[in-house]
Amino acid sequence: MRSDISINQELFEIYQRNFPFIERNEDTVRWILGNADNRVIEERNALGRLIGAAVVNQNALLLLCVDAEYRNRGIGTGLLEGAEQAVRDSGFGTIAVGAGFDYITPGVPTSRSRFDSENEELYPELDRAADDFFTKRGYVHAWDCNCFDMRCDLTSWRGRCRHLPDEAPRIADGVTYRFAEPEKVENVCACVDDAWSDFTGYYRQEALYHADSPSRVLIAVRQGSRNWQSGSIEQGSQDRQDQSIEQRNQKQQRVLVEHGSQNWQDVPAEQGSQGEKDVQSAPAGQGDRNRGDGKASGEVAGTLIVTIEDKKRKLGSIGCTTVRPAFRGQHIAVGLVMEANRYLKEAGMKEAYLSYTYSGLDHMYGYAGYRICVYYMMAQKKL
């Protein structure tokens, strides 16, 4: 009889074979696949090798894949039917692919954009086959916007590369960008609570506030009046943009709460990005910052988590970008992303990514060099 360790390793290996382009922290994927409450449906060949698998927990289909040489034989359909039955047996009336109880990918990877988008450079191996597979079996895209990951090629990124030391923050237009010190945890969390409270759990991780951590909290500190407005921004237009994003956030929150996805156990490994609200574009050169002297004082206006993910692959990430409502429309989010890019490039990273974001943010992140690399069908089906 195979041990749980052996099965979990096989599941991770089949995931790697079938999703080579998905960026997800290995420890996080292994933790999700190793959950003792998972229901695993297997398909093996004559030699006993795992060639197809479905993994379900509660009403979330966490993984469904079949090795390429065994596709188009009805194996995937059989695995999906088994997964749906497991969800019914658990008392649920809806099955969600990806984002639900937990997720390895937010949804079904696809090249299909269902809504207007910009700044797109998709993985060349990406297609719509999996999207079509689920659509033919009664699944629908449950969001009223696109969901996607984005990447930035730091080798060709044009922003100037500088150090970002704690003792020498940059100041421009009354905003200081710096790393948060341990004593600033509560100030940071107050900002996040105000901007998008679902992210506060991420920002309470103490390790993020230490200089030797691979993940750091970058903050924007606004000097002067809280009610400062940029003369170049039409406030009515910005209010409409914020309202549109807020509606999408409420839509997403309903979906996540409906499927019980409030899990912070994999916080150290992965940073999401769906809470970012500042979608106003920045003018060319907005990322250039001058260095200020001494510690920054003032109110924390925005936050971002930047991570050196893999030194061997020279891969970094950004995520959990937030801007307080009172400070939106000032290009603070763009400034945070630009500063994070500089930090990663100076650290020797050649590429950066952000995962699980959605329509509207492709515009803002695009200013900092990020491009959509994969879309997700946020697939759901009533059983």
N, C-alpha and C positions, 0 to 999 in steps of 0.2 A: 504493500500500500504506500502511495506517495505521501511524503510529509507535507505539511503546510508550507514550509520553507521552500521545498521543491516546486510546489504549485505556484507560489507567489513569484518565484524567479522565472518560471515559464511564462506567466502572465506579463511580467515586465519585458521579457524578451520579445514576445509577440507584439506588444505595444510598440517597442522600438522598431521592429521590422515594418510595421504598417503605418507608423506616424513619424517618420524620420525628420520631418520638417517642423514638428511642433516643439516649441520651447516651453518646457515645464520642468521644474527642478526635480532631479532624480529622486531625492529623499521624499519629496511630496508625493510623487507618483507611487513609489513603493509603499508609502504609508497608506494611501488610499486603496491600493490593490490588496493590501494585507489586512484590511479591516475584517475582523472576525465575523461581523454581521453581514458581510457580502454574500450574495447568492451567485455562484459561478456556474455557467452552463458551458460545457466543453465539447469540442469536436477534435478527434485525434485520427491520424492516418493509421495504416496497417502496422506501422512500426512503433506506434504509441506516441508519436510526436504531436504536440499540440499545434494544430493548424487553424483553429478557429475558436473564439471565445466570446462570451457575453458576461458582463459583471453588473449586477444590480444591487442597489441598496435603497431600501424604502421604495420610492417611486422613481428613482433616478437610474437611468441606464448609463453607467459610468464608462463602459467600454464595450464596443462591438467591432470585431474585425475578423477577417479571414485572409490567410496568406494568399498572395497574388495567384499562385499556380493552382489554387483550389477554388477560385471564384467561378461564378456562373454555373454552379452545380446544385443550388438550392440550400447550401450550408448556411449562408447568412440569413436566409428567410427562416430556417428552422431555429437558429439561435435567437433571432428576434422574437419569434413566437414563444419560445421558452421564457425569454425575459419578460414579455408581456404577461404571461401566465403567473410568473413569480410576483409581479406587481399586483395583479388581481388577488392572489393568495394573501398578500400583505394588507389587503383592505383598501387599496387606492383605486380611484376611478380614472386617473390620468397618469400617463407615463411621460417623463421629460428626458430628453437626450442631453447629457452633459450637465448643465447648471441645474442642480436640484439639491438633494441632500449634500452633495459635494460634487466636484468636477475634476476631471483630468483635462478635457477640453471644454470650453463653455458650451459648445454645441457640435454640430456636424461640420467638419472642415469642408469648405467648398470654394470654388472660384466665382460663384454667383453673388452679385450685388443686387439686392432687392429694392434698394432705394438709392437716390443720388449720392454719389461719393466723389472724393477727389484724392489726389496724392496716392495713387495706387501703383504698386510694383509687386505683383503676385509671384509666389513661388512658381517656377516653370513646371514642376511636376503636379501642380494642383489642377483638379478638374471638378466636374459636377456629378461624377458617378455616384458618390455616397448620398449627395443631396437628392438625386433622382430616385435612388433606392428607397429612401424613407418617404419621399413624396408619393411614390406609387403605392405605398402601404398605409396611406391615410394620415401621415404626419404633416403638420403645418408649421410654418415659421410663426412663432407666438409673439414676436415683438413687432412694434410699429416703426422700427428703424433697423439699420444694419448693426451687426456685432462683428468685431474683427480684432486682429492683432496688428501691430505696426513694428517696423524695424528702421534703424538708421545706420547708414554706412559711415562710420566715424572717420574712415581713411579719406573720404572725399568731402567730409563736412567742412564748411567754410568758416565756422566760428573760430576765433582765436583761442589757442590753447594756453591756459595759465594755471598755476597752482591756486587752490582755494583753501588757504590755511585758516585755522580757527582765529588766529590773532590778527588777520588782515582781511576783513570782509570787504566786498565791493559795494559801493554806493552810487546810485544813479537816479536822478529824478526823485530823490527822497526815499528810495528803497534800498535796503541793505540785504545782500544775499550771503548767507553764511551757514555753517553747520551748527546744529543745536547742541548745546552742552547738556550734561545730565541734569543740572539744576533747572533746565528750561522745559522739562517734561510736561508739567502742568500748563505752562503757557502755550506749548504746542498743542496739547490735547484740547485746550479751550478753543483754539482756532479751528481745529478739526471738528469739534462738536458743533460749532457755529456753521461750518461750511458743509459737512457731510458726515454725520455722526456714526454712520456704519463703519467708517474707517478708524475710529478712535482706538479700537482694539489693536490694530496694527501698530499705532504710534505709542502704545504703552509698553512695548517691548524694550526693556532697559538697555539691551545690547546695542540698539540703534544709536545710542547717544555716546558711544565710546569710539575714539579715533582708530582703534585697531579692528573694528568690526567691518566685515565686508559690506554691510548695509548701513547707510547713514541717513540721518534726517537733515535735509536741506530746507532752510526757512527763508522767507522774505519778511523783513521787518520794515514797517512803514513809519517814517518819521513825520511828525507834524499832525495836521488835522485828519481826523478819521473820515471826514466827509469830503476829502479832496476829490475833484473830478478833473479828468483830462479834457482840455478844450477841444481836442481833436476827435473826441468820441461823442456821437449823438446818443444822449442818454436814453431817449425813447427806444431807439433801435436796440441798445444793449439790454434794456428791460425786456423787450420782446424775445431776444435771444435767450436770456436767463429763464424766462417763463417757459419757452419751448423745451429747454434742457430739463427744467424742473418737471415738466409733464412726462418726459421720457424717464426720468429718475423714478417718479411715482409709479409709472407703468412697470418698470423693471423691479421695483421693490415689491409690488404686488405679486409678480411672478415668483420672486425668490422666497418671499414669506409663504406663499401658497405651497411651495415645495420644501419648506423647512431648511433652506440654505442659509444658516447663520452659524457657520463653523469657523472658528479662528484657530484651530489647532495646527494648521500648516502655515501660520502667519510668518515665521522667520524665513520660510523658503520661497514665498512667492508674493509679489505685490500686484494687486489689481489696479485698474485705472478708471473704473466706470463712474467714480464720484466727481471727477473734474468738472467744474462748472464754467471756468473763464474761457469762453470761446471767441472773444474778440481778437481779430488779427492784429499783428504787430507790424510796424514799418520796417523796412530793410535796415539792418544794423542794430536792431533793438537789443540784441544779445550782448553788445559790447558794454563792459562794466569797468568803472574805475575803482581802484582800491581805496578803502577808507581806513581810518586809523582807529585802533582800539576796539573794544567790545561794542556791539550795536545795542542801542536802547530804543524803546518804542514798542508798538504793538505788533505781534506776529500776525501778518496779513495773509500768508500763504505757506504751504508746506509741500514737500515732495520726498519720497524715499528713493534713493539711488543706491544701486547694488553692483558690486563686482561679482558677477555670477560664476565665471569660469576663467581663470587666468590662462590655462592652457589653450582654450579656444578663443581667448581674448574677447569675451562676451560680457557685456554689462546690461543692466536693465534700469528702468525708471517706473514709478507707479505711485498710486495713492495721491495724486496731485489734487490739492484743495486750495481754494481762495475764498476768504471770508466774503459774504455778500456785500458788505460796505466798501470793499476794495476792488470789486470786479470792474472791468472796463478799463483797467490801467496797464494791461499787458503783463501783469505779475506772473501769471501762469507760464507765458512764453519765456519770461526771464528766468524762472526756475528751471525750465527744461533746458534752456541754453547753458545755464551754469552747470547743470548736471552733465550735459554732454561734454563740456570742457574738462570737468573733473575726470570723467571716464576716459577721455582721450589722453589726458596727461598721465593717467594710470596705465596706459598701454593697451587699452581696449580698442578693438577695431570695429566692433559692432555693438549696438544697443537695441533693446526691444522693450515694448510695453504690451501687455496682454489684456484681453477682455475689456475692450473699450467700444464705443458706439458712435453713431452718426452725429455730426457736429464737431466732434473732437478731432476728426481727420483734418479739419481746416487749421485748428490751432497748432496741433502737433506737427503738421506739415510745414509750418513756418520754421520749425526747429530742425527740419531735415528728415522727419519720420514719414514712412510710406506704408500703406496697407499691404500686408504680405499674405494674409489669409482671411477669408470671411467665414462666418459660422451661421449655419441654419439653426436657429434656436427652436429645435423640433419638439413638438408635443403632439400627443394623440389621446383622445378620450377612449377609454376601453369599454 
